Amino acid sequence: MLLHLALLAAFGVWIPRAKGIDFFEPEVLGAYACLGLIFAGPAVAQSSAEGFAPPFVLAIARIITGVLYGEAIVAALLATGIATIYVLLRGHYIPTPDWPALASCAVFGLCGAAMAASLAAWLAAQFSRTAATAALRVLFFSLLILFYYRGHWLTDVSWKGAAICFALTAIFLVLLRRACR
């Protein structure tokens, strides 16, 4: 709980306060909308038992729970960040966020969270929880580098990224089904 409050204070108050009105840039809000995959995958990996593959239905329940957990954190961070800007700049003109860009990035983030969660579930069932955690670290580091160098493309590629993540989720679910037999 303390970690969640620290995340909310850092990403919901401190960063928006430091960025000011620039917090409403589509790339910034889009990045926030995609943070769910950082929470969903590890939640699924940590909930997986070491040493045996769970029944497929239980693995699906863990994936859904992990995605909902990640997206709930994203919703709280976005709502707090946007509210922080409106509170800090009350009395001044505040342009509204680019809602269509934010929505497309939110779909991308949801599909990314489902992809990370299904990857973690499959790796934990097929290999181990340690392998799932290691693969997620590589994925997160790769995405961090990609965002650092190409973050301005986020809103332009969000629909394609969502489609790719959706397809990868389907592949990981098929692999998970086979691993749970």
C-alpha positions in Angstrom: 0.0 0.0 0.0 2.8 2.4 0.8 4.4 1.7 -2.6 1.1 2.5 -4.3 0.9 5.8 -2.4 4.5 6.7 -3.3 3.7 5.9 -7.0 0.6 8.1 -6.8 2.5 10.9 -5.2 5.4 10.7 -7.7 3.5 10.1 -11.0 0.2 11.7 -10.0 1.4 14.9 -8.3 5.1 15.5 -8.5 5.7 14.8 -12.3 2.6 16.7 -13.4 3.5 19.6 -11.1 7.0 19.7 -12.5 5.8 19.5 -16.2 3.0 21.9 -15.8 0.8 22.3 -18.8 3.3 20.2 -20.8 1.8 17.3 -18.9 -1.1 17.4 -21.4 1.2 16.7 -24.4 -0.2 13.6 -26.1 3.1 11.7 -25.7 3.2 12.2 -22.0 -0.4 11.2 -21.4 0.0 8.4 -23.9 3.0 7.1 -21.9 1.0 7.2 -18.8 -1.8 5.2 -20.5 0.7 2.5 -21.4 2.1 2.0 -17.9 -0.3 -0.8 -17.2 1.9 -3.4 -18.7 4.6 -2.5 -16.2 2.3 -3.6 -13.4 0.2 -6.4 -15.1 3.1 -8.7 -16.1 4.9 -8.8 -12.7 1.6 -9.2 -10.9 0.9 -12.4 -12.9 4.4 -13.7 -12.6 4.4 -13.2 -8.8 1.0 -14.9 -8.4 2.2 -18.0 -10.3 3.2 -21.0 -8.2 6.8 -22.3 -8.7 7.3 -25.7 -10.1 4.0 -26.6 -11.8 1.6 -25.4 -14.5 -1.8 -24.2 -13.1 -5.1 -25.2 -14.7 -5.8 -23.0 -17.8 -8.8 -21.4 -16.2 -6.8 -20.3 -13.1 -4.1 -18.9 -15.4 -6.7 -16.9 -17.3 -8.1 -15.6 -14.0 -4.6 -14.5 -13.0 -4.1 -12.7 -16.4 -7.4 -10.9 -16.1 -6.7 -9.9 -12.5 -3.2 -8.7 -13.4 -4.5 -6.6 -16.3 -7.3 -5.1 -14.2 -4.7 -4.3 -11.5 -2.4 -2.6 -14.0 -5.2 -0.6 -15.6 -6.6 0.5 -12.2 -3.2 1.9 -11.4 -3.1 3.7 -14.8 -6.5 5.2 -14.2 -5.6 6.4 -10.8 -2.3 7.9 -12.1 -4.0 9.6 -15.1 -6.9 11.0 -13.0 -4.6 12.3 -10.3 -2.2 13.8 -12.8 -4.9 15.6 -14.8 -6.6 16.8 -11.5 -3.2 18.1 -10.3 -2.8 20.2 -13.4 -6.4 21.6 -13.1 -5.9 22.4 -9.4 -2.4 24.0 -9.9 -3.5 26.1 -12.8 -7.1 27.0 -11.7 -8.0 30.5 -12.8 -5.8 30.2 -16.0 -6.6 28.9 -19.4 -6.0 25.2 -19.5 -6.4 23.4 -22.9 -8.1 20.0 -22.7 -6.0 16.9 -23.2 -6.1 15.3 -26.7 -8.8 12.8 -25.7 -8.7 10.8 -29.0 -4.9 10.4 -28.8 -5.3 9.4 -25.1 -8.0 6.9 -26.0 -5.9 5.3 -28.7 -2.9 5.1 -26.3 -5.2 3.6 -23.6 -6.2 0.8 -26.0 -2.6 0.2 -26.8 -1.8 0.2 -23.1 -4.6 -2.3 -22.4 -3.5 -4.6 -25.2 0.1 -4.2 -24.0 -0.9 -5.1 -20.4 -2.7 -8.2 -21.7 0.3 -9.2 -23.8 2.7 -8.8 -20.8 0.4 -10.6 -18.5 -0.1 -13.5 -20.9 3.6 -13.7 -21.6 4.3 -13.8 -17.9 1.7 -16.5 -17.4 3.0 -18.7 -20.2 6.7 -18.3 -19.2 5.8 -19.1 -15.6 3.8 -22.2 -16.6 6.3 -23.4 -19.2 9.6 -22.6 -17.5 9.5 -20.8 -14.1 8.5 -17.7 -12.3 12.1 -16.6 -12.4 12.2 -17.0 -16.2 9.0 -14.9 -16.5 10.4 -12.1 -14.3 13.7 -12.1 -16.3 11.9 -11.9 -19.6 9.7 -9.1 -18.3 12.8 -7.1 -17.3 14.2 -7.5 -20.8 10.9 -6.4 -22.3 10.6 -3.3 -20.0 14.2 -2.3 -20.6 13.7 -2.6 -24.4 10.4 -0.6 -24.2 12.2 2.1 -22.1 14.9 2.5 -24.7 12.3 2.5 -27.5 10.3 5.2 -25.8 13.4 7.3 -25.0 14.4 7.3 -28.7 11.0 7.2 -30.4 8.5 8.3 -27.8 7.2 11.0 -30.1 5.8 8.3 -32.3 3.6 6.8 -29.6 0.3 8.4 -30.6 1.0 7.7 -34.3 1.6 4.0 -33.8 -0.8 3.3 -31.0 -3.4 1.5 -33.1 -0.8 -0.6 -34.9 0.9 -1.4 -31.6 -2.4 -2.4 -30.1 -3.0 -4.8 -33.0 0.4 -6.3 -32.6 0.0 -6.7 -28.8 -3.4 -8.2 -29.3 -2.0 -10.8 -31.8 0.9 -11.6 -29.4 -1.6 -12.0 -26.6 -3.5 -14.6 -28.7 -0.2 -16.4 -29.4 0.8 -16.5 -25.8 -2.6 -17.7 -24.8 -2.4 -20.6 -27.2 1.1 -21.4 -25.8 -0.2 -21.2 -22.3 -3.1 -23.5 -23.1 -0.6 -26.1 -24.3 1.7 -25.6 -21.2 -1.3 -26.1 -18.9 -2.1 -29.6 -20.1 
